[in-house]
Amino acid sequence: MMISWAIDALILVLLFAALGWGLILGRRIARLQAVLVELAPVLQAFSDAVDQSEQSLEALRSEADRLETASRRLPADLPATATASAVPDRGALVRSFFETARRKARG
């Protein structure tokens, strides 16, 4: 008889522990839902910003492709100083600018 009382008491204690844990979890979930409701506008703004950046990136890529295609169609007789890869530093860039301007002024 004593063992049945002990088992009943143990079951009762475990039942109250489960109820208490359920109440704690219920409160935590309610707080989490409240925070998520507060974060909804921020998350929406972030999502809009990501969409805008994707559109901007796509526009930049298409513009880069367009410029690359246009640069392939440039005349082959351009002077070497007209290309950015031919200029090693800033001083050379300035000198090449003035040399090009002088050549164009002469004829």
Backbone as a ProteinNet text record, in pm:
[ID]
protein_1_A
[PRIMARY]
MMISWAIDALILVLLFAALGWGLILGRRIARLQAVLVELAPVLQAFSDAVDQSEQSLEALRSEADRLETASRRLPADLPATATASAVPDRGALVRSFFETARRKARG
[TERTIARY]
81.9	0	86.3	196.9	286.2	347.9	375.2	434.5	334	208.5	107.3	94.1	104	100	223.4	336	458.8	450	397.9	383.5	282.9	170.4	70.8	129.8	207.6	270.6	370.1	448	544.6	473.4	364.7	288.2	230.2	181.4	124.8	231.2	349.9	459.2	499.8	511.5	548.2	440.2	314	204.6	211.5	235.7	248.3	372	478.9	599.6	571.4	497.5	463.9	372.6	276.2	187.4	266.4	355.2	438	525.3	587.9	671.7	588.2	466.2	376.7	342.1	318	289.1	410	528.2	649.6	669.6	653	668.3	562.8	440.6	334	367.9	423	461.4	576.9	673.7	787.3	741.7	651.4	600.6	522.2	443.5	367.7	463.1	572.1	670.6	737.4	769.6	833	740.3	612.7	517.4	504	506.3	498.3	621	736.9	859.5	855.1	806.2	797.4	700.9	593.2	499.7	568.2	649.8	722.8	828.7	888	993.9	940.8	814.5	759.1	790.9	771.6	806	955	1039.3	1183.6	1220.3	1164.3	1192.2	1139.7	1026.2	971.4	1062	1110.5	1201.9	1331.2	1381.6	1502.6	1478.3	1365.2	1331.2	1320.9	1259.6	1250	1388.3	1475.7	1611.5	1688.3	1670.1	1735.4	1683.5	1553.1	1496.4	1552.6	1561.6	1615.2	1761.4	1838.8	1980.7	1995.2	1908.7	1913.1	1882.9	1785.2	1752.4	1867.7	1929.2	2042.5	2159.7	2184.2	2293.8	2268.6	2147.1	2114	2130.8	2091.7	2109.4	2257.8	2338	2482.1	2543.4	2501	2553.5	2516.5	2393	2352.6	2425.9	2448.6	2524.1	2669.6	2728.4	2866.1	2874.4	2776.3	2774.4	2761.1	2676.3	2657	2786.4	2853.3	2978.6	3088	3090.3	3190.2	3166.6	3042.2	3009.1	3044.8	3015.9	3048	3199	3274.1	3419.2	3481.6	3419.2	3470	3454.1	3359.7	3332.8	3414.4	3503.8	3586.1	3683.6	3722.5	3818	3952.1	4018	4145.5	4259.8	4242.6	4351.2	4360.5	4294.3	4306.8	4448.7	4504.8	4639	4640.6	4756.3	4768.8	4744	4765.7	4744.5	4597.5	4511.2	4367.6	4309.4	4382.9	4330.8	4378.4	4297.8	4331.5	4441.6	4451.1	4552.2	4692.6	4705.3	4836.4	4896	4817.7	4863.9	4897.6	5028.4	5067	5039.3	5043.9	5022.2	4957.5	4936.4	4866.7	4948.6	5078.3	5163	5162.2	5168.9	5164.3	5029.7	4924.6	4791.7	4785.1	4838.4	4836.6	4921.1	5041.7	5127.4	5059.4	4996.3	4931.1	4813.9	4745.3	4635.7	4687.3	4794.4	4847.6	4909.9	4972.9	5027.8	4917	4808.6	4694.7	4633.3	4621.7	4565.2	4654.3	4785.6	4877.7	4866.6	4859.9	4847.9	4720.1	4612.1	4485.4	4487.2	4558.6	4566	4649	4752.3	4838.7	4769.8	4688.7	4634.3	4541.7
-119	0	125.4	119.3	231.5	262.9	160.4	179.6	248.1	213	275.1	423.7	461	602.4	676.7	614.3	675.6	695.4	595.6	607	715.9	719.9	824.4	963.1	977.8	1106.3	1145.8	1047.9	1075.2	1120.9	1052.8	1090.4	1230	1261.7	1393.6	1502.7	1476.1	1573.6	1594.8	1485.9	1497.3	1569.2	1547.9	1616.5	1766.8	1807.4	1950.4	2011.2	1934.9	1983.4	2004.6	1912.1	1925.9	2046.3	2066.8	2183	2313.4	2317.5	2437	2466.3	2360.4	2378.5	2425.6	2374.8	2419.1	2566.1	2613.4	2755	2841.8	2798.4	2874.5	2882.9	2769.7	2769.7	2856.9	2854.3	2937.2	3085.7	3127.6	3268.5	3304.9	3215.9	3243.1	3254.8	3168.4	3172.8	3300.8	3343.5	3468.6	3587.7	3590.1	3699.3	3696.2	3577	3563.1	3614.8	3581.1	3628.7	3780.4	3838.3	3983.9	4050.8	3993.7	4049.4	4036.4	3924	3905.8	4005.6	4038.3	4138.7	4274.9	4307.5	4434.5	4437.4	4322.8	4316.2	4312.4	4290.7	4276.2	4395.8	4521.2	4633.6	4639.5	4607.6	4609.1	4502	4383.6	4275.6	4308.6	4375.6	4415.3	4518.9	4615.1	4716	4650.8	4554.7	4484.2	4407.4	4341.7	4267.2	4360.8	4478.1	4575.4	4624.7	4646.5	4692.2	4585.1	4459.7	4351	4345.3	4360.5	4360	4475.8	4593.7	4710.3	4689	4629.7	4606	4502.9	4404.5	4306.8	4373.8	4464	4535.4	4625.9	4693.8	4781.2	4700.6	4587.1	4502	4452.1	4414.7	4369.9	4483.8	4604.9	4720.5	4748.1	4736.7	4757.2	4651.9	4528.1	4421.5	4445.5	4483.7	4506.4	4627.2	4730	4846.6	4808.9	4726.2	4680.9	4598	4512	4433.7	4524.3	4626.3	4719.1	4794.9	4841	4913.4	4823.7	4700	4606.5	4581.9	4565.4	4545.4	4669.6	4787	4911.3	4929.3	4890	4907.1	4813.5	4704.1	4613.3	4673.3	4766.1	4827.1	4954.5	4990.4	5109.7	5088.9	5195.9	5182.1	5130.1	5052.3	4991.4	5090.3	5206.9	5302	5403.8	5377.4	5466.5	5459.4	5571.7	5566.6	5483.7	5427.2	5340.8	5417.7	5549.4	5628.2	5647.6	5611.6	5628.3	5516.9	5410.2	5299.1	5310.3	5270.9	5280.5	5183	5070.8	4972.3	5017.2	5114.3	5160	5262.6	5314.1	5420	5358.5	5356.7	5288.9	5368.6	5502.4	5580.9	5713.6	5796	5922.7	6019.7	6026.2	6115.9	6082	5954.1	5910.8	5943.8	5934.9	5968.1	6115.7	6202.8	6346.3	6377.2	6318.8	6340.9	6293.7	6177	6124.8	6213.4	6271.6	6363.4	6483.7	6545.4	6663.2	6628.5	6513.7	6472.3	6452.3	6390.9	6369.5	6502.9	6595.1	6727.2	6802.8	6793.4	6861.7	6803.1	6669.4	6606	6647.5	6655.1	6694.6	6841.8	6923.3	7065.1	7088.9	7007.5	7021.4	6977	6881.2	6843.5	6732.4
0	0	0	66.9	75.3	-60.4	-139.8	-270.9	-364	-356.9	-442.3	-410.3	-279.7	-241.3	-297.4	-293.7	-343.9	-494.9	-564.2	-710.2	-744.5	-670.4	-692.9	-667.4	-562.2	-529.6	-638.3	-685.3	-792	-919.7	-954.3	-1073.8	-1056.9	-937.8	-909.7	-921.5	-868.2	-877.7	-1023.4	-1098.1	-1238.8	-1319.9	-1284.7	-1351.6	-1328.2	-1203	-1171.8	-1239.7	-1247.6	-1315.2	-1464.2	-1526.5	-1667.9	-1690.2	-1599.7	-1610.7	-1595.9	-1498.6	-1477.9	-1599.6	-1653.2	-1771.4	-1890.9	-1903.1	-2011.2	-1998.5	-1875.6	-1854.2	-1889.2	-1849.7	-1880.7	-2031.8	-2099.6	-2245.2	-2312.6	-2261.9	-2317.9	-2308.5	-2195.3	-2178.3	-2271.3	-2284.7	-2373.7	-2519.4	-2558.3	-2695.5	-2719.1	-2620.7	-2633.6	-2647.5	-2568.6	-2580.9	-2717.8	-2764.5	-2895.8	-3005.7	-2998.5	-3098	-3093.5	-2974.2	-2961.8	-3024.5	-3002.2	-3061.3	-3212.6	-3262	-3407.4	-3470.3	-3402	-3453	-3459.5	-3357	-3357.4	-3467	-3498.6	-3599.3	-3742	-3760.4	-3895.2	-3984.8	-3940	-4028.3	-4061.6	-3964.8	-3989.2	-4091	-4074.7	-4169	-4308.4	-4315.8	-4445.8	-4512	-4433.1	-4487.7	-4536.1	-4460.4	-4501.2	-4630.9	-4639.7	-4761.2	-4881.1	-4862.4	-4970.5	-5012.7	-4914.7	-4945.4	-5023.4	-4986.5	-5059.5	-5202.7	-5220.7	-5355.8	-5438.3	-5375.8	-5446	-5484.1	-5393.5	-5424.3	-5536.3	-5539.7	-5649.1	-5782.7	-5783	-5905.7	-5947.7	-5852.2	-5883.5	-5936.9	-5875.9	-5921.2	-6063	-6092.3	-6227.1	-6326.5	-6288.4	-6377.3	-6400.3	-6294.8	-6309.6	-6401.5	-6386.2	-6472.3	-6618.7	-6642.7	-6781.5	-6839.4	-6758.9	-6806.3	-6833.7	-6748.2	-6770.4	-6897.8	-6921	-7044.1	-7166.7	-7155	-7265.2	-7294.6	-7189.3	-7208.9	-7264.7	-7220	-7272.8	-7421.1	-7459	-7599.8	-7681.1	-7625.9	-7696.1	-7708.8	-7608.1	-7614.2	-7717.2	-7746	-7849.2	-7987.7	-8001.8	-8131.5	-8154.3	-8061.6	-8079.2	-8194.4	-8261.4	-8371.6	-8322.5	-8405.4	-8367.7	-8373.8	-8437.3	-8452.6	-8338.8	-8227.4	-8111.7	-8058.2	-8011.7	-7954	-7827	-7795.3	-7677.5	-7549.7	-7552.8	-7430.6	-7400	-7492.8	-7469.7	-7386.1	-7364.8	-7286.1	-7142.7	-7050.7	-6909.3	-6871	-6938.6	-6902.3	-6940.4	-7033.5	-7077.2	-6981.6	-6887.4	-6797.6	-6662.5	-6626.5	-6503.3	-6375.7	-6384.3	-6262.7	-6297.4	-6196.7	-6214.8	-6300	-6274.6	-6351.3	-6498.7	-6528.7	-6667.9	-6729.4	-6651.5	-6700.6	-6738.8	-6653.1	-6680.3	-6803.4	-6812.7	-6929.4	-7057.6	-7051.6	-7171.8	-7213.4	-7115.5	-7147.9	-7225.4	-7174.6	-7241.8	-7376.8	-7389.2	-7517.9	-7620.1	-7578.5	-7667.2	-7707	-7611.3	-7641	-7739.4	-7723	-7815.2	-7955.4	-7963.7	-8095.9	-8166.8	-8091.6	-8152.9	-8193.3	-8115.2	-8147.2	-8273.4	-8294.7	-8411.9	-8539.7	-8527.8	-8655.6	-8653.1
[MASK]
+++++++++++++++++++++++++++++++++++++++++++++++++++++++++++++++++++++++++++++++++++++++++++++++++++++++++++

